[in-house]
Structure formats: structure tokens, C-alpha cells
Amino acid sequence: MLTKEELPDCPVATTVRLIGNKWKLLILRNLLSRPWRFNEMLRSIPGISQKVLTDNLRAMEKDGIVNRKVYPEVPPRVEYSLSDLGDSMRPIIREMEIWGRNYQQMVREAE
């Protein structure tokens, strides 16, 4: 989680800092449906590298948005899921989806 000193004054800036890059938003989109394993998430997000996915998942875990569960198996299996805090972003992502769909429709109708 961010420390008190790291918190921006603006609440919108706080949200953007936590989920404001395209990769975090796509990770959130996936995790809203179910828990995901690392490699299946890597394959489901075109253009993301293994390092970038790892870095973003670690940051989201540190911020309390994502849970990481390691199963004691050989080879180890790791699943990522949304924490309660992450799941509370569901309405935000849903509204972004609605807005994006409306924008896509407007652009298609303008052509």
C-alpha cells in the first residue's frame, strides 16, 4: 500500500497512480472474471512482456489490489486474484467498459 507521504492530494490522482497504466487496467479486466495463472494471463494480454507483467502484478500485490497464492506443488503453481480492495474497483472498470463501447459505436457511426 502507498504510505501517507506517497498519497497524492487528489483522489483521482491516487486512483490513477494505482491503476493508471494500460497494463494494470488489462490485468484488472482479466481478474474481474476469475483467478488467473501467470502464463495464461501473459498469453491473454497482447504486447505485454513477462517482465512488465511481473512488475505490474508485484506492484498491484504491494498496493493491496491483487492476491498471490502459491500452491505447494512441483512445479509450483501460482494464481493471482483480486483482493477485496481490488474487487471494489469493479464498478469503475464496468463504467470504463460502457464508455469505451459507446465511443466505439460513435466512431463506427461517424464513418
Secondary structure as the mmCIF struct_conf table of DSSP 4:
data_model
#
loop_
_struct_conf.conf_type_id
_struct_conf.id
_struct_conf.beg_label_comp_id
_struct_conf.beg_label_asym_id
_struct_conf.beg_label_seq_id
_struct_conf.end_label_comp_id
_struct_conf.end_label_asym_id
_struct_conf.end_label_seq_id
TURN_TY1_P TURN_TY1_P1 LYS A 4 GLU A 6
BEND BEND1 ASP A 9 CYS A 10
HELX_RH_AL_P HELX_RH_AL_P1 PRO A 11 ILE A 19
BEND BEND2 ASN A 21 ASN A 21
HELX_RH_AL_P HELX_RH_AL_P2 LYS A 22 LEU A 31
TURN_TY1_P TURN_TY1_P2 LEU A 32 SER A 33
BEND BEND3 ARG A 34 ARG A 34
STRN STRN1 TRP A 36 ARG A 37
HELX_RH_AL_P HELX_RH_AL_P3 PHE A 38 SER A 44
BEND BEND4 ILE A 45 ILE A 45
TURN_TY1_P TURN_TY1_P3 PRO A 46 GLY A 47
HELX_RH_AL_P HELX_RH_AL_P4 GLN A 50 LYS A 62
TURN_TY1_P TURN_TY1_P4 ASP A 63 GLY A 64
BEND BEND5 ILE A 65 ILE A 65
STRN STRN2 VAL A 66 TYR A 71
BEND BEND6 VAL A 74 PRO A 75
STRN STRN3 ARG A 77 LEU A 82
HELX_RH_AL_P HELX_RH_AL_P5 ASP A 84 ASP A 87
TURN_TY1_P TURN_TY1_P5 SER A 88 MET A 89
HELX_RH_AL_P HELX_RH_AL_P6 ARG A 90 ALA A 110
#
